[in-house]
């Protein structure tokens, strides 16, 4: 019984391992403008999954995604129409040619897209 209590305390103190989605995949930039996000301009690339979200005050909100089932999109369908607003921090997680990628960025008030890549 005492061992069970110690185990429960250890789990409560350390918590469960998790990821918050943003740390998934290799870093790869995408093309961003005010009306769309393009994952590739190469017709031979295949986009099979994507999520675009807003990170506002530490809270992640998914703005759009490819849905529950994988898709099979090639250019020009690898460009997703979405209205982004300046002054916000966004992220995207996607799978291109079977490889998971991520990209985090801020759009400043003059529409410059600034990468949030952290150096390793």
TADALIN-V391534 format. One record per backbone hydrogen bond with DSSP energy under -0.5 kcal/mol. CO is the residue of the C=O (numbers start at 0). NH is the residue of the N-H. Records with the same first field share a line. If there is no record, write none. Layout:
BEGIN
CO: NH + NH
END
This chain:
BEGIN
0: 4
1: 5
2: 6
3: 7
4: 8
5: 9
6: 10
7: 11
8: 12
9: 13
10: 14
19: 21
20: 23
25: 101
30: 37
33: 83
34: 81
35: 32
36: 38 + 79
37: 30
40: 42
41: 44 + 74
45: 47 + 96
46: 72
47: 70
48: 94
49: 65
50: 92
51: 62 + 63
52: 90
53: 55 + 60
54: 56 + 88
55: 58
57: 59
58: 55
60: 53
63: 51
72: 46
73: 76
75: 78
77: 38 + 79
78: 80
79: 36
81: 83
84: 87
87: 89 + 106
88: 54
89: 104
90: 52
91: 102
92: 50
93: 95 + 100
94: 47 + 48
95: 98
98: 95
99: 25
100: 93
101: 27
102: 91
103: 115
104: 89
105: 107 + 113
106: 86 + 87
107: 110
111: 107 + 113
112: 114
113: 105
END
